[in-house]
């Protein structure tokens, strides 16, 4: 093995993103999850980044703590494309979860459509290859 820094395994990264996404959905801190599992929050950080591989028994404990089946951490789409991985990474951030919840709470379809057009317009200004639909 070379002296270069080892890159995290893609599966470990995907599983870590799913752990983070579910933890944030539950509004649970890394410290709280660590406490439930008898770990440090730094270990949870490493799991979520994919820097440390999660053993099968630990993944089972995490699944129970987050009230999901172990299969939750291995969605078929996570391995199907780079685009699916980007979506998964995006959905694992606190701000995107807040945005999803806020968007879902809007009842008026015209307001939702206007908000979507605004977001697409702002995105296209930052990245011209993303033109509004």
VENTAWO-V208994 format. One record per residue. N is the residue number from 1. PSI is psi in radians with two decimals (none if undefined). Layout:
n=N psi=PSI
n=N psi=PSI
This chain:
n=1 psi=2.43
n=2 psi=2.98
n=3 psi=-0.07
n=4 psi=2.65
n=5 psi=2.32
n=6 psi=2.28
n=7 psi=2.41
n=8 psi=2.54
n=9 psi=2.43
n=10 psi=-0.67
n=11 psi=-0.73
n=12 psi=-0.69
n=13 psi=-0.78
n=14 psi=-0.79
n=15 psi=-0.78
n=16 psi=-0.72
n=17 psi=-0.68
n=18 psi=-0.65
n=19 psi=-0.86
n=20 psi=-0.80
n=21 psi=-0.83
n=22 psi=-0.71
n=23 psi=-0.76
n=24 psi=-0.64
n=25 psi=-0.64
n=26 psi=0.02
n=27 psi=0.72
n=28 psi=2.36
n=29 psi=2.83
n=30 psi=-0.64
n=31 psi=-0.72
n=32 psi=-0.78
n=33 psi=-0.73
n=34 psi=-0.75
n=35 psi=-0.78
n=36 psi=-0.68
n=37 psi=-0.13
n=38 psi=0.63
n=39 psi=-3.13
n=40 psi=2.73
n=41 psi=-0.46
n=42 psi=-0.63
n=43 psi=-0.69
n=44 psi=-0.74
n=45 psi=-0.79
n=46 psi=-0.70
n=47 psi=-0.81
n=48 psi=-0.51
n=49 psi=-0.19
n=50 psi=0.13
n=51 psi=-0.59
n=52 psi=2.34
n=53 psi=2.45
n=54 psi=2.17
n=55 psi=2.83
n=56 psi=-0.71
n=57 psi=-0.67
n=58 psi=-0.67
n=59 psi=-0.65
n=60 psi=-0.75
n=61 psi=-0.73
n=62 psi=-0.76
n=63 psi=-0.77
n=64 psi=-0.74
n=65 psi=-0.54
n=66 psi=0.08
n=67 psi=0.81
n=68 psi=2.74
n=69 psi=2.73
n=70 psi=-0.59
n=71 psi=-0.39
n=72 psi=-0.58
n=73 psi=-0.09
n=74 psi=1.03
n=75 psi=2.47
n=76 psi=-0.66
n=77 psi=-0.37
n=78 psi=-0.43
n=79 psi=0.03
n=80 psi=-0.51
n=81 psi=2.84
n=82 psi=-0.62
n=83 psi=-0.72
n=84 psi=-0.66
n=85 psi=-0.66
n=86 psi=-0.73
n=87 psi=-0.79
n=88 psi=-0.75
n=89 psi=-0.75
n=90 psi=-0.76
n=91 psi=-0.19
n=92 psi=0.16
n=93 psi=2.60
n=94 psi=-0.74
n=95 psi=-0.67
n=96 psi=-0.61
n=97 psi=-0.71
n=98 psi=-0.75
n=99 psi=-0.75
n=100 psi=-0.80
n=101 psi=-0.77
n=102 psi=-0.76
n=103 psi=-0.75
n=104 psi=-0.49
n=105 psi=-0.29
n=106 psi=2.17
n=107 psi=-0.57
n=108 psi=2.05
n=109 psi=-0.54
n=110 psi=-0.65
n=111 psi=-0.73
n=112 psi=-0.78
n=113 psi=-0.75
n=114 psi=-0.72
n=115 psi=-0.71
n=116 psi=-0.77
n=117 psi=-0.73
n=118 psi=-0.83
n=119 psi=-0.76
n=120 psi=-0.66
n=121 psi=-0.80
n=122 psi=-0.71
n=123 psi=-0.69
n=124 psi=-0.49
n=125 psi=-0.62
n=126 psi=-0.53
n=127 psi=1.66
n=128 psi=-0.34
n=129 psi=-0.22
n=130 psi=1.60
n=131 psi=2.47
n=132 psi=2.56
n=133 psi=none
